[in-house]
Amino acid sequence: MTLIHGTESSLPGLEHASDAAICVHDLTVAYDGRPVLWDIDLDFPTGSFAGVIGPNGAGKSTLLKAILGQVPTTSGRVLVHGASFESQRRLIGYVPQRESVDWDFPVRAVDVVAMGAYARLGWCRSVSREVIDEATHMLARVGMESFALRQIGRLSGGQQQRIFLARALMQRARVYLLDEPFASVDAATEQVILEVLHQLRQDGATIIAVHHDLATAAHAFDWCVLLNMRVVAAGPTPTTLTNANLAKTYGGRLTILSEAADALRAAARRGDS
Amino acid sequence: MTEWIDIVAMDWTMRVVLSTVSALGAAAGAVGTFVLLRRRALLGDVMSHAALPGVAGAFLICAALGEGRVMWALAVGAAISALSGAWLVSAIRRHTRLKDDAAMAIVLGCGYGLGVVILSIVQSLPTGSQAGLTSVLLGRVASMTTVDLWSVCAGAVVVGILCILLFKEWRLLCFDESFAMSIGYPVKRLDALLMLSLCIIIVVGMQAAGLLVVVAFLIVPAAAARACTARAGGMLIIASSLGALSGAVGSAASAAAPDLPAGALCVIVAAGFFTLAVMFGPAEGAVWRMIRRARLESRVRSQHLLRALFEVGGGDANAPVAIARLMQRRSWSGPALDRLIRRAQRRKLVTSHAGAIQLTPRGLTEARRVVRNHRLWELYLVRFADIAPSHVDRDADQIEHILPEPLVAQLIIELDGDDSESFSARPVPASIHPIERGST
């Protein structure tokens, strides 16, 4: 992709790869010998609001976890703003799936939000008054200030999702990775989350969200990655979210890939025993 | 009684026992809080039982060398064995299709079995008479020494400091491991430190107070504390206090009943605290829940009566209604209706004259509110949820009693948007189904 010199084009997709906020190169991930992501090459342009879209079991969450270095990878590397993930960890804000934690856990909403500051707090240091104040401010940004002292289990699903977003805001990141932030939330929460994310992007951050709902994808994201075990298509939403690409992502053309993966797992199992 | 106080306060052994068991309870309560929050409640149990072969093996070696009970050797044996048990659980889970619970049950059962076998071998040796199974299970409270006291105190101090210093880190580890990893926390090392703390408590505790006490102190105070508070910090403090208190009360009680094992008494005291916490815990005590439910049910019954009087008595006309007609409205039994009426009379909601009941002005206001909620909800169900008018009465019957005011206001806004006429201007909307249809 060539960039014409002299033009001030800020269209996502025309940036050079070195401008990528996240650059994934030749990534393959396997669980239990069964590949779930094959040879992923991806650039997420800086300042984009990107959606990772695909059917259940397409490896969307795995892709996020691989970027975060939380799953063992068979091959590949990930660069964050041009350097290794490890050295750039502080630039990352992360919103895990809401179901990944036990909401009966005895903490208050404001304590959870304050966890976003732990990385810069240092070891064995207790959470200071300033951090709690900042957390309260972040709660206000997601419209949750009146729930600051409530135990998190006594919040609705949408409110819990907003708590997680507020915690990511505490991280003061430049790249935000969100795992299904819109899954089963109420309309008001969806609105708040979108507003906050758009605000972050205006401030220069990059947003990458795993998303399952095709109906809202078209207007929510300006960059799309269609994923089904491998990258089907990636690019600006209008040219990427086409019927042909969707059919390839959601259609039954991947049976061979998936059967090959099963065969690999079976081989790995035999090798084990 | 005074004699008993004398024993507890003055007797040297008694003081040693009481301090040792209390210190153990405090430390076990603290580390148990994190173990419980990490959902590894069973692991303390597994590691304690897995420590048995190590203790027994160390005895065997000491006996073979002609030594008696060598404290540090037993401690090393117990630690190695307990940690191997924890490792074995994760190894079984990794390499087989078995899940956590099965892996833990296997290690627990087999560790205990192996330990008992080795202990009986030791006891058959000339110098192995001290290696009784009872002393390992229930502790050697009668022969507890200052060495026991100091080893438990040292372990408790180390573990206590770790719990305070790493409170923030361990809490995050327990709550959201994936997020902890994402911000660069060394999750594996934090987890290992927690396991190590658990191991320290098991090793020092088992020698002094016995396996039974350790296992119970690791979980019961923490579980009781969870019922008392909705904050991890509060849980840590309460669990430590309950652990210490259980140890103190249990060993003091054993002074009154010297024939009973002190450790077992401590466990029973801890269980008592747990029961009290579950029943009366301020956060979600079962007793308070029962009282709240009973209150709600009584309010619901009373509101049913008011609504029946309002609807049968012609709304705001508020005509007296004969008890016989009320009986037809709902499936009330005679005595139950009598009780309801008497209670409503006491609360000055209704008056009764010659077998007919009438709402007082206060009762009328309350009845109007209930009927309004009921009918607003019916309207909402019919218009927005597409439920047939003949079906909505029973649904609304449940919800009218618990609709909070803000929700009612929202209902009115939604209904107003759907209607030319404003519902705020119409205090009680007309029913959308025939009222005298009979009981609901």
Interface residues (C-beta under 8 A of the other chain):
Chain A: K65 L68 G69 Q70 R89 I92 Y94 P96 S100 V101 D102 F105 P106 V107 R108 D111 V112 M115 Y118 A119 L121 W123 C124 R125 S126 V127 Q151 G153 R167 Q171
Chain B: L37 R39 L165 L166 F167 K168 E169 R171 L172 C174 F175 D176 S178 F179 M181 S182 I183 G184 Y185 R226 T229 A230 R231 A232 G234 M235
